[in-house]
Amino acid sequence: MLDSLSHLLARRAHLPAQGTTFYRGIHTTETAGEFSLDVAGDTGVLSLYADLSPQKEAELAEACGKAAGLAGIYLKRRPPEARHAANVERDWLSPPDPIWGEAQGEVTALENGVPFLIRPGADLSIGLFADARPARGWVRQQAPARVLNAFAYTCGFGVNASLGGAEAVKNVDLSRKVLAWGQENYALSGVSAPEEDFLYGDVFDWFRRLERRGETFDLVILDPPSFARGKAGIWRAERDYGRLAALAAAVTAPGGQIMTLLNHASVSLASFERMVRLGLEETGRRSRAAESLGAGEDFPGATHLKAVVWALD
């Protein structure tokens, strides 16, 4: 097993030299869907999609750690029902201590030279989603003057927009905890931002509030979860994304752009584009899909992530 894991990891050996020390070391398409390994500096995060005995879990973690030359490995169990169990079985799904090697509560890792705080034992989500690296790179390269980063999480898109030269970036999220984490990411890059650029609350409420204020943005970034429960009911991206796109269009300046992201293996790119297009058409705004981005090279054969940039009139 060690040789085969080392072979897969060798395919990513060039990434650290290019300024990326946070990446997908082994993807599920290379393991028949059984597991993946994310690398963050000297720490690994092993995600299991198959039921293994405790002994097999430990053996796999040790093999991955040794193959990658890591100091420690954290475990994430990801059964199909994980999104429902996350609140009641959190410590089982995401043990706070490493399954192998040294504990590392916080790691500063690089993505295209940009530092981010990764907390490998904190939760199922560790601070950044490696598959969106190309999309964050696009934002940094194309950043216009005013950017709205919705479902901001730890503000990875916001940091890149600011580094790319955006004059004003608003980050919106329903969690104060992750927005504070995002502020730490800003500080790591030496980017100053006023407190009012971190907007706590429901994204849908904020879209309506910003529209009432008459605020518009040159780029609106949408990176919602595929499933969520909220005060307005259950959100399902495959059903509700068009409505979200319409709300985003209302705060997009003339000639502006909307970046739409969806992490959902069961929704094809064509279906996703059709959903968004119909939502935008309801607003009366003309739009076109200007660019389509997927996951990075360290996600071979991946089709789960769609990132489409829409140009509006």
N, C-alpha and C positions, 0 to 999 in steps of 0.2 A: 504493500500500500504506500509506503514511504516514497518509493521511486515514482509511482504514478502521480502522487500529490506534488512532488518536487517538479515534475515535468510540467504540470499545469501552472504552478506558481512561476516557473521560469518564463512563461509567456508574458508575464507582467513585470519582469525584472527591470525594464527600461523606465517604468513610470516614476520611481523615486528620483532618478537623474533628471527627469523633466519637471520636477517640483511637485509631484503628487505622491504623498505617503499615505493617503487614505484612498483605498480602492477595493474592488472585488477581486480577491485573490483566486477564488474558485467559484464558478457560477453553477447554478442548478442544472443548466443544460449540459454540463460536463460531468454530472454525477447522477444522471437518470432521475433528477428531481428530488434526490434524497437529502442533500445538504448543500450549503454554500458557506464560504469563508470570506469575511471582510477583514481587511488589514488596516489598522490605524497605528502608524508608527511601529512600535515594538509589541503591539497588542493585537490579538485576533478576536473576532466575534464569529462563533460557529453557530449557524442557524440550521436547525433540524426540521425537516418536513416529513420524516418517517419515524415511526415508533421504534426506539432502540432500548435495549436493556441498559441499566446504569453502567454496567461494565463496558458495553459496546460504546456508549457515549464517551466514557473516559478514555477508551482506547483510541477512538477517532480524534478526540481533542488533543491527545498527546501526539498522535501522528501528524496532525495539522501543525501543531506548534513547532515540532522538530523540523518538519519539512520547510516551514517558512522562516525558521530561525527566530521565533518570537519568544518573548519573556513570559507571556501568559495568554490564556484563552478563556473567554467568557462564552456562556451558552445561552442560546435563545431557542426555545421550543415553539414551533409554529404550526400547530395543527390547523386544519381548515376552519375550525370554529374559534380560533385565537382571538378574533376581534370581539367576540361575545364574552370570552372567558377572561379577558385582560384585567378586568376590574376585580374579579373574585379569586383568580389564581395567579396573581402577578408574580409572586416569588417563585412559583413553579415554572411559569413560562420564561421568566427572566431572572434567574438567580443573581443576587447582588454580588456574590463572590465568584472568583474564577473557578472553573472546573479543572484547570490545569495551570501550573506555574504561578507566577507572581501576581499579586493584586495591583491594579493600577486604576484607581478611581476616576482619574481624568487624564486624558492624553491630548496634547496639542499636535494635530496632524495637518499636513499641507494638501491643498487642492489647487493645482496650477499656481503654486507659490503663495496661495492665500491661506493663512492659518485659521483653523477652526478647533473649538473645544469638543472633544468626543468623550462621552461618559459611558463606557462599555457595559457597566453593570447597572445603569440607572433604570432602564426600561427596555421594552422591545425596540423602541426607536432610540438611537444612541446619539443623535445630534445632527446628523446629516445623512442624506440618501445618496449613495455613491452613483446611482444610475443617472441622476440628473446633472452630473458634471458638465456634459456638453451644453445643456440648456443654461446653466449658470455662466459658463464661458461665453455663450452668445450674448447674454445680458451685459456682461462686463465689456465686451467689444462694441456693442451697439447702444449702450446706455444713453437715452435722451435726457432732456432737462428734468422732467418730472415723472416719477415712477411710483406706482402703487403696488405693493407686494402683499397680496391677499393670501390668507392661510400661511402666514410667514414662517411659522415654526421657529427655528433659531436664526432666522434672517439671513440665510445663505445667499438668496437672491438679492436682498437689500444691500449686503456688504459688497457684492460684486457690482451692483449698479453704482454705488457710491465710489468705489475704486475706479469705475469706468468713466467717471466724470459727471454723473447726475447731480444736479443742483439741489434737488429735494427728493427724498425717498420716504414714503410712509409705509410702515410695516404693521399689518393687522393680524391679530390672532386672539383666540378665545382663552388662551392660557397666559396668565401673568408670568408664570414660571419660565416658559420657553421664550417669552419676550425678554426677560431679564438675561437669559442665556444668550439671546441674540445680541444684547447690548455688550456682553462680554466678548462676543465675536467681533463686534465693531471695534472695541478697544484693542483687541489683538492686532488689528490692522492699522491702528492709529487713526481711525476714522471717528471724528466727533459728530454727534447727532443730538439734537435737542430731545428732551423727554417726550414732547408732543409728536415726535415722529414714530413712536411706538404706541399703537392704538389698541387698547385692550377691549375685547368684546366680540359679539357675533358679527361675522363678515357681512352677512346680508343686511343687518341693521346699519352697519357702517356705510355700505354702498348707498343706502337710501339717505342717510344723514349727509354724506358728502355731496350727493346730487342736490339736496335741498340747499346746501351752502353754495352751490354753483362751482364747486371745485372739479377740475378736470386734470387728466394726466396723459402724458405722451405714450406711456407704456403701462398697461395693467397686467400683472402676472397672477394667474390663477393656478394654484396647486392644491386643490382640495383633497380630502380623503375620499376613497371610493365609497365608504359607508360611514355614517355617523348618526347618533341620536342627539337631538337637541330640543329646545323648548318649542320649536315649530314642527316637531315630528321627526320622522326618519328621513335622512338624506341618502339617496342612492345615485351615484354619479351617472350610471347608465340610463337613469330616468330623468334626472333633474339638471343635468349640465347645461342644457339649452337655456333654462331660466337663469342660471348663474351668468352665462355669457351675455344675456340681455341686460342684466343689472350692471355688468362691467362696461358694456357699451355706453351706458348712460353717463359714465364718468370718464370716458375716453375722449380726448380732444379731437377736433377735426384733423384728419391725416394721421391719427395716432395708431397704436398697435395694441393687440391683446395677445399675450402668450398663454395658451391653454395647455395644461398638463393633466394627464390621466394615467394612473398606475392601475391597470385592470386588464388582466390577461384575456378575459372573456369578451372584451369589446375590441373589435378590429379597428384599424386606423380609419378605414372608410366609414364605418358606423359612427365613430367619434367625430370625424369631420362633418358628417351629415347632421348630427345632433347640434353641434355648435353653429353650423351655418343656418339651420332653421331658427335657432334662438336669436341670432343676429338679424335675420330677415324680419323677425317680428318687430324689431325696433325701427325699421325703415332705413337703417344704415346699410350702405353697400359695403361688401367686404370680400376679401379674397385670401385664400391660404397662401401666405408669402414664403413660408419656410417650414420644413418638417424636420424635427430632430428626434433621435432615439437615444437609447442608452449608450454608454461608452464602449470602447473596444474591449474592456475587461468584462463585458457581458455578452459573450459570443452567442449568436442565435436568439437573443432576447427579443421578444415582441410585446412584453407587458407594458412598457412605458411608451406613451405617445406625447410628444411636445410639438405643438403646432402654433406658429406665429401668424396672426391674422392682421392684415392691413385694412383699416377702415377709411371711409371717405371723410 
